[in-house]
Amino acid sequence: MICVVIMLGFALLVLTMPTDPLDKIPEAFAEPVESFLGWLELERGLSKNTIQSYASDLVQCATFLKQEGVADWLAVSEGSVSAWTAQLSRKDYARTSQARKLSALRMFAKHLVRENLRKDDFTELLGAPKLSRKLPEVLTREEVERLLNAPAQTTPHGLRDRAILELFYSSGLRVSELCGILFQNIDLDEGYVRVFGKGSKERIAPIGSAAIKAVRDYVAAGRPQFIKAKTGSELFLSQQGRAISRKMVWVLIKGYAAKAGIEKPIKPHLLRHSFATHLLEGGADLRAIQEMLGHSDISTTQIYTSVQAARLADEHALYHPRSKQGSE
């Protein structure tokens, strides 16, 4: 009886273990994909989850190509890849999913060329599915001032939260980057912070004078009140003396936004989006904003030009005498 229970338990464990997507890839297509995934991990520093996503998309493509009679990656043509993307559309994949899968294939095709496994890029002439990109919500400068002034400056929590909000807006950090800041990564004398973004990519972000003062005040009179026996070198601490969590930062921002009378939807990247938009409005170069945000592709940063254009259009419609409906 005991043996039966053990065998059943082992069988259940096997069934619930995560499977490797490459187990399902046709053999003739496997080796280049394995090489590409290794490159993503070692050279690009991507996370395991991201690499798994790439693997799944390439396995799906390779399986389709095999069924269409394509021998291996050397035999892939633009026509066969177009047939795959057409199948994705017929199967009602969301346009965002189609775009992600095609992006994975584009990167892989460039890898094949880079490694001299192919002379041509078979995705070069493929069009991307059109995406309706939603513009990010941003705060006005006046709303930012109200939000930054919402924490009380007379308590350790208020000093910490003011420093978090000021640094968040001053440097355009991601929430995860802000929560992960260590003492040794911030230089208040020189005015910069070293952060590690997506894919463990390191960058230097500038800190404005208001944020420097807020962080100094917190370090001097706020942070010591959060320190516990096992506290490490994290800059922003929770009540338990550990690094403050992303969820807690989001809760804080929502609470202070409500206190400041801000009715816009509150998202974790609200201050990051506002940081980029206000820089652009002030005349900052788009490439400089890209570098400060840590975007690998300039097209990601260009969304803020659309935000600026939309705001200008709203202002025009509101105040220009010939914009109102019924004007002659």
C-alpha positions in Angstrom: 0.0 0.0 0.0 2.8 2.4 0.9 4.5 1.6 -2.4 1.3 2.5 -4.3 1.1 5.8 -2.5 4.7 6.7 -3.2 4.3 5.8 -6.9 1.1 7.9 -7.2 2.9 10.8 -5.5 5.8 10.5 -7.9 3.5 10.4 -10.9 1.7 13.5 -9.6 5.0 15.3 -9.2 6.1 14.5 -12.7 2.7 15.7 -14.1 3.0 19.0 -12.3 6.6 19.7 -13.2 7.1 22.5 -15.7 8.0 21.3 -19.2 10.7 22.7 -21.4 9.2 24.3 -24.5 12.1 22.9 -26.5 11.0 19.4 -25.8 8.3 20.0 -28.5 10.4 21.6 -31.2 11.1 19.6 -34.4 14.7 18.2 -34.2 16.0 19.9 -37.3 15.0 23.3 -35.9 16.3 22.8 -32.4 20.0 23.6 -32.3 19.9 27.2 -33.6 17.0 28.0 -31.2 19.1 26.7 -28.3 22.0 28.8 -29.3 19.8 31.9 -29.6 18.2 31.3 -26.1 21.7 30.9 -24.7 22.7 34.3 -26.3 19.6 36.0 -24.8 20.6 34.8 -21.3 24.4 35.4 -21.4 24.7 38.4 -23.7 21.3 40.2 -23.2 20.8 39.2 -19.5 17.1 38.5 -20.0 15.1 36.8 -17.3 14.1 33.2 -17.4 10.4 34.0 -17.9 11.2 36.2 -20.9 13.5 33.5 -22.4 10.7 30.9 -21.9 8.4 33.2 -23.8 10.8 33.5 -26.7 11.2 29.7 -26.7 7.5 29.0 -26.8 7.0 31.4 -29.7 9.8 29.9 -31.7 8.7 26.4 -31.0 5.2 27.3 -32.2 6.7 28.8 -35.4 9.0 25.8 -36.0 6.2 23.3 -35.6 4.1 25.2 -38.1 6.9 25.4 -40.6 7.6 21.6 -40.3 4.0 20.9 -41.0 4.2 23.1 -44.1 7.1 20.9 -45.3 10.0 23.3 -44.5 13.1 21.3 -43.7 14.9 23.6 -41.3 15.7 27.3 -40.6 17.9 27.5 -43.7 14.9 26.6 -45.9 12.6 29.2 -44.4 11.3 31.9 -46.8 9.4 35.1 -46.3 6.4 33.3 -47.8 6.4 30.5 -45.2 6.7 33.0 -42.4 3.8 35.0 -43.8 1.8 31.9 -43.8 2.5 31.4 -40.1 1.5 35.0 -39.3 -1.7 34.6 -41.4 -2.5 31.5 -39.3 -2.1 33.4 -36.1 -4.7 35.9 -37.4 -7.1 33.2 -38.4 -6.8 31.7 -34.9 -7.9 35.0 -33.4 -4.7 35.7 -31.5 -4.7 39.3 -30.1 -2.7 41.8 -32.1 -0.4 42.3 -29.1 0.3 38.5 -29.0 0.9 38.4 -32.8 3.3 41.4 -32.5 5.2 39.7 -29.6 5.6 36.4 -31.6 6.7 38.2 -34.7 9.2 40.3 -32.6 10.7 37.0 -31.2 11.1 35.7 -34.7 12.7 38.9 -36.0 15.3 38.8 -33.2 16.0 35.1 -34.0 16.3 35.8 -37.7 18.9 38.5 -37.0 20.7 36.1 -34.7 20.9 33.6 -37.6 22.5 36.2 -39.8 24.8 37.4 -37.1 26.1 33.9 -36.6 26.5 33.4 -40.3 23.9 30.6 -40.3 22.0 32.5 -43.0 22.9 35.3 -45.4 19.5 36.9 -45.4 16.9 38.0 -42.8 13.6 36.2 -43.8 11.6 38.6 -41.7 12.9 41.8 -43.2 9.9 42.6 -45.4 7.2 41.4 -43.1 4.8 44.0 -41.8 3.8 44.2 -38.2 0.2 44.0 -37.0 -1.2 47.5 -36.4 -1.6 48.2 -32.7 -3.8 50.8 -31.1 -1.5 52.0 -28.4 -3.1 53.6 -25.4 -1.5 56.8 -24.3 -0.2 56.7 -20.7 -1.9 58.8 -18.1 0.2 61.6 -16.8 -0.1 64.3 -14.1 0.1 68.0 -14.7 2.9 69.9 -13.1 0.4 71.4 -10.6 -0.9 67.9 -9.7 2.7 66.7 -9.2 3.3 69.5 -6.8 0.2 68.6 -4.8 1.2 64.9 -4.7 4.8 65.6 -3.6 3.6 67.9 -0.8 1.0 65.4 0.5 3.2 63.4 2.9 3.7 65.0 6.4 7.3 66.1 7.0 7.1 65.6 10.8 7.1 61.8 11.0 9.5 59.0 9.8 6.9 57.7 7.5 6.2 61.1 6.0 9.9 61.7 5.4 10.3 58.3 3.8 7.3 58.7 1.6 8.3 62.3 0.5 11.7 61.0 -0.4 10.2 58.1 -2.4 7.9 60.4 -4.4 10.6 63.0 -5.0 13.1 60.5 -6.2 10.5 58.7 -8.3 9.5 61.8 -10.2 13.0 63.3 -10.3 14.7 60.3 -11.9 12.0 58.6 -13.8 12.6 55.2 -12.1 10.6 52.1 -12.5 9.0 51.0 -9.2 11.2 47.9 -9.0 14.3 50.0 -9.5 13.3 52.4 -6.8 12.6 49.6 -4.3 15.9 48.0 -5.1 18.2 51.0 -4.4 21.0 50.3 -2.1 23.0 52.9 -0.1 26.1 52.2 -2.1 24.3 52.9 -5.4 23.3 56.5 -4.6 25.6 59.5 -4.6 23.8 62.5 -3.2 26.9 64.7 -3.4 27.2 64.1 -7.2 23.5 63.9 -7.7 23.0 60.4 -9.3 21.7 57.0 -8.6 22.9 53.7 -10.1 19.9 51.4 -10.9 19.5 48.0 -12.5 16.6 47.8 -14.9 15.0 45.2 -17.1 17.4 42.3 -17.9 19.7 43.5 -15.1 20.9 46.4 -17.3 22.7 49.0 -15.4 22.3 52.8 -15.9 22.9 56.1 -14.2 19.9 58.3 -13.4 20.3 61.9 -12.4 18.7 63.3 -9.2 17.3 66.8 -8.9 18.1 69.1 -5.9 14.6 68.7 -4.4 14.9 64.9 -4.4 18.4 65.1 -3.0 17.2 67.2 0.0 14.2 64.9 0.6 16.5 61.8 0.6 19.0 63.5 2.9 16.2 64.4 5.4 14.9 60.9 5.3 18.3 59.3 5.8 19.0 61.7 8.7 15.7 61.6 10.6 13.5 59.0 9.0 15.3 55.8 8.1 16.9 55.2 11.5 13.4 54.7 12.9 12.8 51.8 10.5 16.1 49.9 11.2 15.8 46.4 12.7 18.4 43.8 13.6 18.4 42.2 10.2 18.1 45.4 8.1 20.4 45.5 5.1 21.7 48.3 2.9 18.4 49.0 1.2 17.6 52.7 1.1 13.8 52.6 1.5 12.6 50.5 4.4 9.3 49.0 5.4 8.0 49.0 9.0 9.6 45.5 9.3 13.0 47.0 8.4 13.2 45.3 5.0 13.2 46.8 1.5 9.9 48.4 0.8 7.8 46.4 -1.7 6.5 47.5 -5.0 2.9 46.9 -3.8 3.5 49.1 -0.8 4.8 51.9 -3.0 1.7 51.7 -5.2 -0.5 51.8 -2.1 1.3 54.9 -0.9 1.0 56.7 -4.2 -2.7 55.9 -4.4 -3.2 57.2 -0.9 -1.3 60.4 -1.3 -3.0 61.0 -4.7 -6.4 60.8 -3.0 -5.2 63.1 -0.2 -4.0 65.6 -2.9 -7.4 65.5 -4.6 -6.1 63.8 -7.8 -8.9 61.9 -9.5 -6.9 60.4 -12.4 -6.4 56.6 -12.5 -3.4 55.9 -10.3 -0.9 53.4 -11.8 2.6 52.4 -10.6 4.3 54.2 -13.5 2.3 57.4 -13.1 5.3 59.5 -11.9 7.6 57.9 -14.4 5.3 58.8 -17.3 4.9 62.3 -15.9 8.7 62.7 -15.6 9.2 61.8 -19.3 6.4 64.0 -20.5 7.4 67.1 -18.5 11.0 66.7 -19.7 9.8 66.6 -23.3 7.6 69.6 -22.8 10.6 71.5 -21.3 12.6 70.8 -24.5 14.7 67.8 -23.5 16.1 65.7 -26.3 14.2 62.4 -26.9 17.4 60.4 -27.0 18.4 61.8 -23.6 15.0 60.9 -22.2 15.4 57.4 -23.7 18.7 57.0 -21.9 17.3 58.3 -18.6 14.3 55.9 -18.7 16.5 52.9 -19.7 14.5 52.2 -22.9 16.4 49.9 -25.3 14.3 51.1 -28.3 13.6 54.8 -29.1 10.1 53.8 -30.3 9.2 53.0 -26.7 10.1 56.6 -25.7 8.3 58.1 -28.7 5.0 57.4 -27.0 5.6 60.6 -25.0 5.6 62.7 -28.1 2.0 61.4 -28.7 1.1 62.4 -25.1 2.4 65.9 -25.7 0.6 66.2 -29.0 -2.6 65.0 -27.5 -2.3 67.5 -24.7 -1.7 70.4 -27.2 -4.7 69.3 -29.2 -6.9 69.4 -26.1 -5.6 72.9 -25.2 -6.2 74.0 -28.8 -9.8 72.6 -28.8 -10.5 74.3 -25.4 -9.1 77.8 -26.0 -8.8 78.5 -29.7 -11.8 80.6 -30.9 -12.1 78.6 -34.2 -11.9 75.1 -32.6 -15.3 75.2 -30.9 -18.1 73.2 -32.6 -20.2 75.5 -34.7 -17.5 78.1 -35.3 -17.8 79.9 -38.6 
